[in-house]
Amino acid sequence: MVPKKFNVSIDLYKAKFNVIFDQSVSSALVNFGIFNEYAEGFSSNVEAENYADSADALFFTYHKKGWIILILPFDTTPNQIAHECFHLTKFIMDKKGIILCDESEEAFAYLLDHLVKIVFEFHTKFKQNEKSSKKHV
């Protein structure tokens, strides 16, 4: 399978992020040329490599360039999508000054629902494109 990156915009929150589907977190960081930025958050490249190798999926922000990235495996599950989208939801709401509490819970739930739907649709589209490209080979 060929790694794929999708650009997403959530206009209501003025949020933009990328979703990357690749074989693994490590391969996505290398294939999309973002390992060095990712590694800045660790004490060494080895520590960054070890963490990336052990992660099934990843929510990653790089503030210097304004990046917000979800990295998911080709065979991602709905659970992984929901998990990473929760991190994204919390990040977006925190940036807007909205703290998770009883009064804001519904707003978090609607945004999470929306993000999971978007990422799931991109994953479905990605898988369908892979299947149709294999048929034409």
C-alpha positions in Angstrom: 0.0 0.0 0.0 1.1 3.5 -0.7 1.1 5.9 2.2 -1.5 8.7 2.0 -2.0 12.1 3.6 -5.3 13.9 3.8 -5.7 17.6 4.7 -8.7 18.4 6.8 -10.3 21.7 7.9 -12.9 22.2 10.6 -14.1 25.7 9.8 -16.2 26.2 12.9 -13.1 25.9 15.1 -10.7 27.3 12.5 -8.7 24.1 12.9 -6.6 22.3 10.2 -5.0 19.0 10.6 -3.5 16.1 8.5 -4.4 12.5 8.6 -1.7 10.1 7.5 -2.2 6.4 6.7 0.9 4.4 6.6 2.3 1.0 7.5 3.4 2.2 10.9 4.0 5.4 12.9 7.8 5.1 12.3 7.4 4.7 8.5 5.0 7.7 8.3 7.5 9.9 10.2 10.2 9.0 7.7 8.0 8.8 4.5 6.6 12.3 5.1 9.9 13.8 6.2 8.7 14.8 9.7 10.8 12.6 12.0 13.2 15.5 13.0 10.4 17.7 14.1 8.8 14.8 16.0 12.1 13.9 17.6 12.5 17.4 19.1 10.1 16.4 21.9 12.5 13.7 23.1 15.9 13.7 24.8 17.4 11.7 21.9 16.6 10.4 18.4 16.9 6.9 19.8 14.2 7.6 22.4 12.0 9.1 19.7 12.5 6.0 17.5 11.7 3.6 20.3 8.5 5.5 21.1 7.4 5.7 17.5 8.2 2.0 17.0 6.0 1.0 20.0 3.0 3.3 19.1 0.1 1.8 17.1 -1.1 5.3 16.2 -0.1 8.8 17.0 -1.5 12.3 17.6 1.3 14.7 17.0 1.6 18.5 17.2 4.5 20.7 16.1 3.8 24.2 17.2 6.7 25.8 15.4 5.1 25.0 12.1 1.5 24.8 13.2 1.2 21.1 12.4 -1.5 18.9 13.8 -1.2 15.3 12.6 -2.9 12.0 13.2 -0.9 9.0 12.1 -2.9 5.8 11.7 -1.9 2.4 10.3 -3.3 1.1 7.0 -5.4 -1.4 9.0 -6.5 1.0 11.6 -9.6 0.1 13.7 -12.5 2.2 14.8 -11.1 2.1 18.3 -7.8 3.7 17.2 -9.6 6.3 15.2 -11.8 7.3 18.2 -8.8 7.3 20.5 -6.6 9.6 18.3 -9.6 11.8 17.6 -10.2 12.3 21.3 -6.7 13.7 21.6 -7.4 15.9 18.6 -10.8 17.0 20.1 -9.1 17.9 23.4 -6.4 19.8 21.6 -8.8 21.9 19.5 -11.1 22.7 22.5 -8.1 23.6 24.7 -6.9 26.0 22.0 -10.4 27.6 22.1 -10.2 27.9 25.9 -13.0 25.3 26.4 -12.3 23.0 29.2 -13.9 19.6 29.5 -16.6 19.8 32.2 -20.3 19.1 32.6 -21.2 22.3 30.8 -19.0 21.7 27.8 -19.3 17.9 27.6 -21.9 18.1 24.7 -19.6 20.3 22.6 -16.8 17.9 23.1 -19.0 15.0 22.2 -20.3 16.7 19.0 -16.7 17.6 17.9 -15.4 14.1 18.6 -18.3 12.6 16.7 -17.6 14.9 13.7 -13.8 14.1 13.7 -14.3 10.3 14.0 -16.8 10.5 11.1 -14.3 12.5 8.9 -11.3 10.3 9.7 -13.4 7.1 9.2 -14.6 8.4 5.8 -11.0 9.2 4.7 -9.9 5.7 5.8 -12.8 4.1 3.9 -12.0 6.2 0.8 -8.3 5.2 1.1 -9.1 1.5 1.4 -11.5 1.7 -1.6 -8.8 3.5 -3.7 -6.3 0.8 -2.8 -8.7 -2.0 -3.8 -9.5 -0.4 -7.1 -5.9 0.3 -7.9 -5.0 -3.4 -7.3 -7.8 -4.4 -9.7 -6.2 -2.3 -12.5 -2.7 -3.8 -12.1 
